Amino acid sequence: MLATAGGPDGDVVATTRRLLLRGTSVEWVRVETAAWDGDAAVLVVTEVPDSRGRRGRHRVALESPGRLVDVVREQVTQSVVISRHVAVDGRRGVRVTGRRTPADEIVWTAAVDSGLDLRDPGTKARVDAAVALVRNEVE
């Protein structure tokens, strides 16, 4: 355990591999963003999109966050190897992110900007090329 904080819905725990919150756990490589809203005393964690483009989102109230917020920020930042937006149609494009797992593997995600139609073969080919370009920088 790296840090813990209590809230009305129970404890939130940061470990070396994941964030445990309200009966669920999210591995660090699955966390896209984590933000602390100090005014509302809420930790907001957004997961990377799944294969259907859905993102898990968790809002957890914390009474005294202590070190937890800093530890969450550090763990998310440390997992990211590369994150780059590549334009494929004007300014619209794809954000390609590689995150390192505890097993030292890289998990890749690609988030396509709204307005791009992956059913169009030309657009799909440009997105695939953009993903390959970023991956080749690391692998």
N, C-alpha and C positions, 0 to 999 in steps of 0.2 A: 504494500500500500504506500502510495506517494503522498496523498493528501485526502482529507475527508471534510465534509461540511454537512451540517444538519439543516433540515427545512421542515415545513409542515407535512410534507409527504414522505418524510424519511431521509435517510442519509444518502449523500452522493459521494462516491468513492472513486478516486483516480488511482489506477494501478499502472504498472509498466506496460501492460498490454491493452488495457481498455478502460472505459469509463462506465461505472455501474450507477444506474439511476432508475429509481422507481420500478424495480422488478425487471429491468431490461439491462442489457449491456451492449455497448457499442465499441468495437475495436477502433483504435486510433486511426487506422487506415481507412475506416468508413466515415470518419468525421470530415465533412467538407469545411464547415465553419463552426466556430464556437465564440459566442459574444456574451459579455456581461453587461446587463442593463442595471446600472447602479441605482437609478431612480426607483425602479420597480423591484430591485433586489431579486432579479431573475437571471438564471443562466439559460441561454438559448443555444441549443446544439442542433445543427442541420447535418444530416447524413448525405453522403454522395448519392447520386441517383442510382436506382436499381436498373435492371435491364429494360424496364418499361418506362423509365424516366421519372419514377416516383421517388420523392425524397422524404425520409423520416425526419420529423421535426419534434424536438423535445424542449419544453419550457418548464424549468424547475426553479421554484422559489427557494431561496436560501436565507436563513436567518443571520448567519455569520459565515461568510464564504472563506475567511482566513486565507490560506495559501492556495486553496483549490483553484481559483480562477487563474492564477499565474501558472500552476502546474498544468492545467488543461491547455492553456495557450502554448506552453513549452512542448507538450507532447504532440499536439497537432502540428506545430511548426516543424518539429524534428522528423515527423513521418514524411513530410513532403520533400521529395528529391528534386522535382521540377514541376512547374506549372506555367504553361504558356498559352496565350491566346493567339491563334493563327487565323487571319482573315482568309475566307474562301469565296466570298461574294460581296464585293464592296467592303464595308466595315464589319459585316456579319461573318461569323466564323465559328470556331470550335475552341473550347478551353480544354487542353490536354494536360492531365495531371498524373504524375507517377508518385506513388506513396510506398515507402519501404515497410514491409511487415517485420515482426520480431524474428521471423525465420530468414530474414535478409533477402526476401523476394520483393519484386516491385509489382504492385497492383496498379493497373492503368485505368483511368476513367476519361471519358470524352463527353463534355457537355456542349451541345449544339445550341447556338443562339436561336432565339425565336425568329420565325420568318424563313428559316431554311427548311427546305423540303427534301428529306432524305429519300423520298420515293423517286425523285428525279435522279436518273443515273449519273448525269454530269456532276450534280451537287454531291452525291454520295461518293463519287470517285475523288473529288477535291477534298472532301472531309477525310476520307481514308488516307489520302496522300499527306495531309496535314498531320494526322495522328502518327503515321510512319516517320515523318520528318522529326517530330519531337522525340519519339521513342529511340530513333537512331542516334540522337545526341547523347543518350544515356547508356544504351545497351551495346 
